[in-house]
Amino acid sequence: MNNPTLILALDYGVKKMGMALGNSLTQDARPFDILAMDNGQPADWDNLLGIIEHWGIHEVLVGLPLNMDGTDSMISKRAHKFARRLSHRLAERHQAVSVFVYDERLSSVEARQIAWENGWIDDERDPIDDISACLLIDGYFRSPQHAIYIKNHKDSPKDD
């Protein structure tokens, strides 16, 4: 049996990013926070990296919002770029954390429906990004083989 791992799922967005914590032993996830983003990058990188360090996160899942036919969208390309930057920054800090991207098609639609049915939101405009991040972890637990590992290259990425 593998050791239990803590997973941080990030529902990537240009203005905000939902966060959820998952535990591989209990196979569950819980909403954690919604992080402010500045045009697709964390408004405070040190805060995000500090959360990963403080909670002892082993794996980070970045939601990849693909088109319905599975092709890249403009936002999925930005999410992938963000995942590469995150992997690079973690390596610079010598934090041994694996970063993955994971297909998140329809997670926001499903999250809004779940939140509405459970009374977690009162208005259709209430944020559900952290709930979407929980669904990302649930999908990962069901089908981990669909996660795509982000390799960290020792030399600095050209897009940083």
C-alpha positions as CSV (number, residue, x, y, z in Angstrom):
1,M,0.0,0.0,0.0
2,N,1.3,3.5,-0.9
3,N,1.8,6.1,1.8
4,P,-1.1,8.6,2.1
5,T,-0.6,11.7,0.1
6,L,-2.0,15.2,0.4
7,I,-3.2,16.7,-2.8
8,L,-4.0,20.3,-3.5
9,A,-6.3,20.8,-6.5
10,L,-6.4,24.2,-8.2
11,D,-9.4,25.2,-10.3
12,Y,-7.5,27.5,-12.5
13,G,-8.9,30.9,-13.5
14,V,-7.8,34.2,-14.8
15,K,-9.4,36.2,-12.0
16,K,-9.6,33.6,-9.2
17,M,-8.5,30.1,-8.5
18,G,-10.4,27.6,-6.4
19,M,-8.5,25.4,-4.0
20,A,-9.3,22.0,-2.4
21,L,-7.4,19.6,-0.3
22,G,-7.6,15.9,-0.9
23,N,-6.3,12.9,1.0
24,S,-5.4,9.7,-0.8
25,L,-6.0,7.5,2.2
26,T,-9.6,8.6,2.8
27,Q,-10.2,9.3,-0.9
28,D,-12.0,12.5,0.0
29,A,-11.7,16.2,-0.7
30,R,-12.8,19.4,1.0
31,P,-13.0,23.0,-0.2
32,F,-10.1,25.0,1.0
33,D,-10.0,28.6,-0.3
34,I,-10.3,30.8,-3.3
35,L,-7.1,32.5,-4.3
36,A,-7.0,35.9,-6.0
37,M,-5.4,35.8,-9.5
38,D,-3.9,38.7,-11.4
39,N,-4.4,38.0,-15.1
40,G,-3.9,34.3,-14.8
41,Q,-1.1,34.4,-12.2
42,P,-1.4,34.3,-8.4
43,A,-1.6,37.8,-7.0
44,D,0.7,36.4,-4.3
45,W,3.0,33.6,-5.4
46,D,4.6,33.4,-1.9
47,N,1.2,32.7,-0.3
48,L,0.5,29.8,-2.7
49,L,3.9,28.3,-2.3
50,G,3.7,28.8,1.5
51,I,0.3,27.0,1.6
52,I,1.9,24.0,-0.3
53,E,4.8,24.0,2.2
54,H,2.7,24.5,5.3
55,W,0.2,21.7,4.6
56,G,2.9,19.3,3.4
57,I,1.3,18.9,0.0
58,H,2.7,16.0,-2.1
59,E,0.9,16.6,-5.3
60,V,-0.8,19.6,-7.0
61,L,-3.5,19.1,-9.6
62,V,-4.1,22.0,-11.9
63,G,-7.5,21.9,-13.7
64,L,-7.2,21.9,-17.5
65,P,-10.3,23.5,-19.0
66,L,-10.3,21.8,-22.4
67,N,-12.9,22.3,-25.1
68,M,-15.8,19.8,-25.1
69,D,-14.1,17.9,-28.0
70,G,-10.9,17.5,-25.9
71,T,-8.9,20.1,-27.7
72,D,-7.0,23.0,-26.1
73,S,-8.7,26.2,-25.4
74,M,-7.1,29.6,-24.8
75,I,-7.6,29.2,-21.0
76,S,-6.3,25.6,-21.0
77,K,-3.0,26.8,-22.6
78,R,-2.8,29.4,-19.8
79,A,-3.5,26.8,-17.2
80,H,-0.8,24.5,-18.6
81,K,1.7,27.4,-18.6
82,F,0.7,28.2,-15.0
83,A,1.4,24.5,-14.0
84,R,4.8,24.7,-15.6
85,R,5.6,27.9,-13.7
86,L,4.4,26.4,-10.5
87,S,6.5,23.3,-10.9
88,H,9.6,25.5,-11.7
89,R,9.0,27.7,-8.6
90,L,8.6,24.7,-6.4
91,A,11.8,23.2,-7.7
92,E,13.6,26.5,-7.0
93,R,12.5,26.3,-3.4
94,H,13.6,22.6,-3.2
95,Q,10.0,21.6,-2.5
96,A,9.5,18.0,-3.7
97,V,6.0,18.3,-5.0
98,S,4.7,16.7,-8.2
99,V,2.5,18.9,-10.4
100,F,-0.1,17.5,-12.7
101,V,-2.7,18.9,-15.1
102,Y,-6.1,17.1,-15.2
103,D,-9.0,17.5,-17.5
104,E,-11.8,19.5,-15.7
105,R,-14.4,19.8,-18.4
106,L,-17.9,20.4,-16.9
107,S,-16.5,20.6,-13.3
108,S,-17.9,24.2,-12.8
109,V,-21.3,23.2,-14.1
110,E,-21.4,20.2,-11.8
111,A,-20.1,22.1,-8.8
112,R,-22.7,24.8,-9.2
113,Q,-25.5,22.2,-9.3
114,I,-24.1,20.4,-6.2
115,A,-23.7,23.6,-4.3
116,W,-27.2,24.7,-5.2
117,E,-28.8,21.4,-4.2
118,N,-26.9,21.3,-0.9
119,G,-27.7,24.9,0.0
120,W,-24.1,26.0,0.0
121,I,-24.8,29.0,-2.2
122,D,-27.7,31.4,-2.1
123,D,-27.2,33.1,-5.5
124,E,-26.2,31.7,-8.9
125,R,-23.3,34.2,-8.9
126,D,-21.8,32.9,-5.6
127,P,-18.3,31.5,-6.2
128,I,-18.0,27.7,-6.5
129,D,-14.3,27.5,-7.6
130,D,-13.3,25.6,-4.4
131,I,-16.1,23.1,-4.9
132,S,-15.0,22.7,-8.6
133,A,-11.5,21.9,-7.2
134,C,-13.0,19.2,-5.0
135,L,-14.6,17.6,-8.1
136,L,-11.1,17.7,-9.7
137,I,-9.7,15.6,-6.9
138,D,-12.7,13.2,-7.0
139,G,-12.0,12.7,-10.7
140,Y,-8.4,12.1,-10.1
141,F,-9.1,9.4,-7.4
142,R,-11.4,7.6,-9.9
143,S,-9.0,7.9,-12.9
144,P,-5.5,8.9,-11.8
145,Q,-4.1,7.6,-15.1
146,H,-5.6,10.7,-16.8
147,A,-3.3,13.1,-14.9
148,I,-0.5,14.5,-17.0
149,Y,2.8,15.0,-15.1
150,I,4.5,18.4,-15.5
151,K,8.2,17.7,-15.9
152,N,10.5,20.2,-14.2
153,H,13.5,21.2,-16.3
154,K,16.5,22.5,-14.4
155,D,17.0,25.3,-16.8
156,S,14.7,28.2,-16.6
157,P,11.5,28.0,-18.8
158,K,11.5,30.4,-21.6
159,D,7.9,31.6,-20.8
160,D,8.7,32.8,-17.3
